[in-house]
């Protein structure tokens, strides 16, 4: 597998600076964030969103050549283009903005020869899965058809996007469990829809985070490395019906509950050879750009021996 980084934590750096950082610290690939550039004075709707390292609007063959050539010159592979909005939000005008931009990301991925886009399915968090399903099909059927026309895979992260009061009660991404993944893949049979698999989300949901590597191996197109600590005393106090951040804390690999030696062994046994990108949402490293860089370096140092080992 190829150890890499997700670029969201490196907000404030240019595309070239991210590539240079990855190369200088022995990473092999980068999942680049492609949110629409924020206008002056605007603020991202949530942490780790609104980051633009590759601007995919009005993308051209010349831009694609420059981006590919620069990455290649440093020995870095672009593993995916990432954009994580909620296309199923209840505001149709807002949803259309997200849908249109996903198409821009798909176009750029195709022009770059990457042919993989990482994103969320989304959800109307006021509704249950069954009530959301018809709208989900209506929006994603043409999006997947468009991706198919561009020979591009759609890789859905398995995060429930339920952490705080504004995401209560159902969360903003329905693709959070194996049962729902099976339903999605059956609904969209014939399309290149798969997972950007992150084990940390199953850990805090009290689920087996290793089983998907065997059950869904052919659908895992991309993978994240992120850790989590479940605080049992807090969980005993508030229960699983509470907002999840009341009883768990996102961590970098090596600081949480995941046994990365065992987990990477399972990945290897399954035969995974794709991108394994470190995603950082560890608040202890958010104080400065240098600290955020260090979070990736520390994560890489923890994971690399397990990847290189037998």
C-alpha positions in Angstrom: 0.0 0.0 0.0 1.0 3.6 -0.4 1.3 5.7 2.7 0.1 9.3 2.1 -1.7 12.3 3.5 -5.0 14.1 3.1 -4.3 17.7 2.5 -7.2 19.3 4.5 -5.0 19.8 7.6 -2.5 21.8 5.6 -4.8 24.7 4.9 -2.8 27.8 4.2 -0.2 26.0 2.1 -0.1 26.0 -1.7 -0.4 22.9 -3.9 3.4 23.0 -4.5 4.1 23.4 -0.8 1.9 20.3 0.1 3.7 18.2 -2.6 7.1 19.4 -1.3 6.1 18.6 2.3 4.9 15.1 1.3 8.1 14.3 -0.6 10.4 15.7 2.1 8.8 13.5 4.7 8.8 10.2 2.7 5.1 10.0 1.9 4.1 8.5 -1.4 0.7 10.1 -2.2 -1.7 12.9 -1.4 -5.4 13.2 -1.4 -5.9 16.8 -2.4 -8.8 18.9 -1.2 -10.8 20.7 -4.0 -13.4 22.8 -2.2 -14.6 25.9 -4.1 -12.2 28.7 -3.2 -13.6 30.9 -0.4 -14.2 34.5 -1.2 -12.4 37.1 0.9 -14.1 37.3 4.3 -15.9 34.0 4.0 -15.5 31.2 6.5 -15.8 27.4 5.9 -19.1 25.9 7.3 -17.1 23.4 9.5 -13.6 22.5 10.5 -11.4 20.9 7.8 -13.8 22.1 5.1 -13.3 24.9 2.6 -9.7 23.9 1.8 -8.6 24.3 -1.8 -5.2 22.9 -2.9 -6.4 22.3 -6.5 -8.9 24.7 -7.9 -11.0 22.6 -10.3 -13.3 25.3 -11.6 -12.4 26.2 -15.2 -9.9 23.4 -15.1 -7.8 23.0 -18.3 -5.4 20.5 -19.9 -2.6 22.9 -19.2 -3.4 23.0 -15.5 -3.7 19.3 -15.4 -0.3 18.9 -17.1 1.3 21.3 -14.6 -0.2 19.6 -11.6 0.8 16.1 -12.8 4.3 17.2 -13.8 5.0 18.9 -10.5 3.9 15.9 -8.5 5.8 13.5 -10.7 9.0 15.7 -10.3 8.8 15.1 -6.6 7.9 11.5 -6.7 4.4 12.0 -5.4 1.2 10.4 -6.6 -2.2 12.1 -6.4 -4.3 9.4 -4.9 -7.7 11.2 -5.2 -9.4 14.6 -5.4 -11.5 15.2 -2.3 -14.6 17.3 -1.8 -17.0 16.5 1.1 -20.2 18.5 1.0 -23.8 17.4 1.8 -25.6 17.1 -1.5 -28.7 15.8 0.3 -29.1 18.9 2.4 -32.8 20.1 2.6 -32.0 23.4 0.9 -32.2 22.6 -2.9 -30.4 25.7 -3.9 -27.5 24.9 -1.7 -27.5 21.2 -2.8 -27.3 22.3 -6.5 -24.1 24.3 -5.7 -22.6 21.2 -4.2 -23.7 18.9 -7.1 -22.3 21.3 -9.7 -19.0 21.4 -7.9 -18.8 17.6 -7.6 -19.0 17.6 -11.4 -16.1 20.0 -11.6 -14.1 17.7 -9.3 -15.0 14.6 -11.5 -13.9 16.5 -14.6 -10.6 17.4 -13.1 -10.0 13.9 -11.8 -10.5 12.6 -15.3 -8.3 15.2 -16.9 -5.5 14.4 -14.4 -5.8 10.7 -15.0 -6.6 10.0 -11.3 -10.2 8.9 -11.9 -11.2 8.8 -8.3 -13.2 11.3 -6.3 -13.5 11.1 -2.5 -16.7 12.5 -1.0 -19.9 11.9 1.1 -23.2 10.6 0.0 -24.8 13.1 2.3 -28.1 13.1 4.3 -31.1 15.2 5.3 -30.3 14.9 9.0 -33.9 15.5 10.0 -35.0 12.3 8.3 -34.3 8.6 8.7 -32.5 6.5 6.0 -35.7 5.2 4.4 -37.2 8.6 4.1 -34.0 10.0 2.6 -33.5 7.2 0.1 -35.7 8.4 -2.8 -34.0 11.8 -2.8 -30.6 10.2 -2.5 -31.3 8.0 -5.6 -32.7 11.0 -7.5 -29.5 13.0 -6.9 -26.9 10.3 -7.1 -28.1 8.3 -10.1 -27.3 11.1 -12.5 -24.1 12.0 -10.6 -22.9 8.4 -10.9 -23.9 8.3 -14.5 -21.8 11.5 -15.1 -18.9 9.9 -13.2 -19.2 6.8 -15.3 -19.0 8.9 -18.5 -15.8 10.3 -17.2 -14.4 6.9 -16.2 -14.2 8.1 -12.6 -14.8 6.1 -9.4 -16.8 7.7 -6.5 -15.3 6.8 -3.1 -17.6 7.5 -0.2 -16.1 8.1 3.3 -18.0 6.1 6.0 -18.4 9.0 8.4 -21.8 9.5 9.9 -21.2 13.2 10.1 -23.0 13.3 13.5 -20.9 15.0 16.1 -22.8 18.1 17.4 -26.2 19.5 17.9 -26.5 21.0 14.4 -26.2 17.4 13.0 -28.8 15.9 15.3 -30.4 13.4 15.1 -29.4 11.5 12.0 -26.1 13.0 10.9 -25.2 14.3 7.5 -23.9 11.2 5.7 -26.0 8.0 5.5 -23.1 5.8 4.3 -21.9 4.9 7.8 -22.6 1.1 8.2 -22.1 -2.2 6.3 -25.9 -2.7 6.1 -26.3 0.7 4.3 -23.2 0.1 2.1 -24.7 -3.2 0.8 -28.0 -1.3 0.1 -26.1 1.4 -1.7 -24.1 -1.0 -3.9 -27.3 -3.0 -4.7 -29.1 0.2 -5.6 -26.4 1.4 -7.9 -25.3 -1.8 -9.4 -23.2 -1.3 -12.5 -21.6 1.9 -11.2 -18.1 2.5 -9.7 -19.3 3.4 -6.2 -17.2 2.4 -3.3 -15.7 3.3 0.0 -13.0 5.7 1.2 -12.7 3.5 4.3 -11.8 5.1 7.7 -11.7 2.6 10.7 -12.1 5.3 13.4 -15.8 5.8 12.7 -16.6 2.2 13.3 -14.6 2.3 16.5 -16.6 5.1 18.1 -19.8 3.4 16.9 -18.8 0.3 18.8 -18.4 -1.8 15.6 -15.7 -4.2 14.3 -13.5 -2.0 12.2 -11.4 -4.8 10.6 -14.2 -6.9 9.1 -15.0 -4.6 6.2 -11.6 -5.4 4.7 -12.8 -8.9 3.9 -16.5 -8.2 3.4 -16.1 -5.1 1.1 -12.5 -5.4 -0.2 -13.5 -5.0 -3.8 -15.4 -1.8 -2.9 -12.6 -0.1 -0.9 -11.1 2.3 -3.5 -9.2 4.5 -1.1 -8.4 4.4 2.7 -7.9 6.9 5.5 -5.7 6.4 8.6 -7.3 8.2 11.5 -7.5 7.1 15.2 -10.0 7.7 17.9 -10.2 7.4 21.7 -13.5 6.2 23.2 -13.8 7.5 26.7 -15.6 4.6 28.4 -16.4 6.6 31.6 -18.1 9.3 29.5 -19.9 6.7 27.4 -21.1 5.0 30.6 -22.5 8.4 31.7 -24.1 9.7 28.5 -24.8 6.6 26.4 -24.6 6.1 22.7 -27.7 8.3 22.1 -25.7 11.4 23.1 -23.8 13.5 20.6 -20.8 11.4 19.8 -18.2 14.0 20.7 -19.4 13.8 24.2 -17.7 10.4 24.5 -15.0 10.2 21.9 -12.0 12.2 20.7 -10.4 12.0 17.2 -6.7 11.3 17.4 -3.8 10.8 15.1 -2.6 7.2 14.6 -0.9 5.9 17.6 -2.7 8.1 20.1 -6.1 6.3 20.2 -7.7 2.9 20.4 -6.8 1.3 17.0 -4.1 -1.4 17.1 -2.4 -0.3 13.9 -0.1 -3.3 13.7 -3.1 -5.6 13.7 -5.2 -3.4 11.5 -2.5 -3.0 8.8 -1.9 -6.8 8.9 -5.6 -7.2 8.1 -5.3 -4.8 5.2 -2.3 -6.7 3.9 -4.0 -10.0 4.2 -6.9 -8.7 2.2 -4.4 -7.7 -0.5 -4.8 -3.9 -0.4 -2.2 -2.0 -2.4 -4.0 1.4 -2.8 -3.6 4.7 -1.1 -3.6 4.9 2.7 -3.9 8.6 3.6 -3.5 10.0 7.0 -6.4 12.3 8.0 -5.8 14.5 10.9 -8.6 15.8 13.2 -6.7 15.8 16.4 -7.3 19.1 18.3 -4.0 18.7 20.2 -2.2 19.5 16.9 -4.3 22.5 15.7 -2.4 25.3 17.4 -0.2 26.2 14.4 0.8 25.2 10.9 4.0 23.7 12.3 2.0 21.6 14.7 -0.3 20.4 12.0 2.7 19.4 9.9 4.1 17.6 12.9 0.8 15.6 13.2 1.4 14.1 9.8 5.1 13.4 10.5 4.3 11.7 13.8 1.5 9.7 12.2 3.8 8.5 9.4 6.5 7.5 11.8 4.0 5.4 13.7 2.4 3.7 10.7 5.5 3.2 8.5 7.1 0.3 10.4 3.8 -1.7 10.3 3.5 -1.1 6.5 7.1 -2.1 5.8 7.0 -5.1 8.1 5.8 -8.6 7.1 
